[in-house]
Structure formats: C-alpha cells, structure tokens
Amino acid sequence: MHIADRGVRNFLKHAGILEGVPERAESVMLDMPGDECFISSEDDGLLEPCVDLGDTVHEGDVIARVHNIRRTGIPPRDYYATMDGLLVARHFPGIVRGGDCISVLATWW
C-alpha cells in the first residue's frame, strides 16, 4: 500500500497539485522463474488474503484461505506459498472461482 500512496503523492507533486519534490526510491528487480509463482484457487468461495502485497513469504507459509460458500460448516482451504519470495500480486478479496489466480510470487535480485 505504501508504494501506491507514494506513487499518487509523487504524481500530484509532479502535476503541481501538491507542493514538494517527488520522492525517489530504489528500484527492485523482480523475477518470476516459472509456473510455481502463480497460485490458483481450486475452489469456489470467499477469498481471505493472509499476506499483504510486498510482504516476504517462505515456502509453506499460508498466503490465503478460501471459504466454501456452497457448504457451510466446513473449514476453509488454505493455500500455501510454493517458494520463498515476495507477494507481488493477489486477487482482490471477495468471490473466487476455481482456476482464478489468487496470488503471484516473485524473487528479487
């Protein structure tokens, strides 16, 4: 969220709407080495993200849960990080369908 806030403030400063000089930050080079970067839902249900964008994750960490909306009373299905990396994208919280991409992981160098 910090990246988006900084980007909006920088744009407003550049356009002259806010006073000040745009804030600069170091770039981070990311790599998505294969299909293991993409985590897809196997269920239809309500998505509960467990990790924020930009957070570091380790293989096996719970990154999201999907609560079944067709069968109440059953526990949610946990989805795990498939590699060490950084959470760079995720499905917006809400309804997901089987096959929807719920998270994207990347490594940095």
HELIX and SHEET records of a PDB file:
HELIX    1   1 HIS A    2  HIS A   14  1                                  13    
HELIX    2   2 ASP A   35  CYS A   37  5                                   3    
SHEET    1   A 3 LEU A  30  ASP A  31  0                                        
SHEET    2   A 3 CYS A 101  TRP A 108 -1                                        
SHEET    3   A 3 PHE A  38  SER A  40 -1                                        
SHEET    1   B 4 LEU A  30  ASP A  31  0                                        
SHEET    2   B 4 CYS A 101  TRP A 108 -1                                        
SHEET    3   B 4 GLY A  85  ARG A  90 -1                                        
SHEET    4   B 4 THR A  56  VAL A  57 -1                                        
SHEET    1   C 4 ARG A  77  TYR A  80  0                                        
SHEET    2   C 4 VAL A  62  ASN A  68 -1                                        
SHEET    3   C 4 GLY A  45  PRO A  49 -1                                        
SHEET    4   C 4 ILE A  95  VAL A  96 -1                                        
END                                                                             
